[in-house]
Amino acid sequence: MNSLAVENLSGGYGKLGVFRDTFLTVAPGETVGIFGPNGAGKTTLLSTIMGLLPAMSGRVMLGGADVTHMPAYRRARSGIALVPEGRQILSTLTVGDNLELARVSTGAKSNDKAFNGRLDEVYSLFPRLLERSKQLGGSLSGGEQQMLAIARALLIKPSILILDEPTQGLAPVVVQGLRETLAKLKGRFGIILVEQNRDFLDSLVDRTITMRAGICSPT
């Protein structure tokens, strides 16, 4: 069974269609890349899969369950985690508080051993976040903010991790560090990686889909 199956999905904003008739599957542990120019509909597709935008037609299946009409917070609790373009961390909260928000969103209690174990794991994966746990999110570098956004997503224990343009605005040395981190995560769960850095994409994915003018096709 696929972790995620997008079947004949179309979406957009109001009556304005942005992508159409999209089929996409992600098997457990598989990393799928989506490559395409700005304006191709990639972010809109991800937002529809996540439930931030309603589908115009088609359906989204997660682990065999139809989540098409499920709100975004319930999809997150069911295992779809999004690392959005631009990171969207809360700049006026500390690193620690940004991560604690994931506890609230999952409904975990302060003494939840499973969540606390995941928190220890993300601090191990990103030791710089532990060093800066009392620092405001807005004072972090771009690379550190991206670490925080990924760590926050991992705390919901995803079966599907979606990353939207994670290298955007990052220096080459930071991109290399991000590549190494994602390589460690590869195979643990399904990953959808949207990226315009083709070398970065090809180094991590099992297969790539190209998206142009709202239409996806295998590369």
C-alpha positions, 0 to 999 in steps of 0.5 A: 500500500502506498503511503500517499496516493493522489488520484486525478487531483485538480486544484487552485484558488476559488474558480481559478484552476492552477493544476489539473488531473494529477496522479502521484504516488509515494510508497513507504520510504520512497523519496519523490522529487517534483521539479518545475519552473516558478508558476508551474503549480507546485506549491498549490499542489502541495497546499492541496495535498496538505489540506490548506486549499480545497481540492476541485476534483479528485482525491488524496489517500493517506495509507489507504484512507481518503483524507480529501475533505479532512482539514489540514490539522487532522491531516497533520495528526494523521501523518502529513508534515509540511516544511513550507516554502519560506520556513514560516517559523514564528520569529517572536518565539524561541527555538524551544517554543517553536518546537513545543508548538508541535506538541500542542498540534499533536495533542501530546502531554508534557510527560508524553514519552514518545513525543519527548523521545522525538524531541531528543532525536531532533536535537540530536539531528540538529545540535545547533537547535539545542544550543540555540533553544532559548534564542528567538526564531527570528534571530536565526540564520536562514540555514538554522531556520530551515533546520527548525522548520524540518525539526518541527515537522519531524515532531509529528512523526510523519508518514509523509514529509513534504518539503517545498523549496528547502534550499531557497536562499541558502548558501552552498555550504548550508545546502550541503549540510541540508543534503546530508541531513535529508540523506539520513532521513531518506527511507524512514518515511515517504518524502516529497521534495519540491526543488529547483536545484536539480543537482540537489534534487537528483542526489536525494530522490528515487524518481522525479516528476516534472510539473509545467503549467499545472500538469505533472509528467514523469521525467 
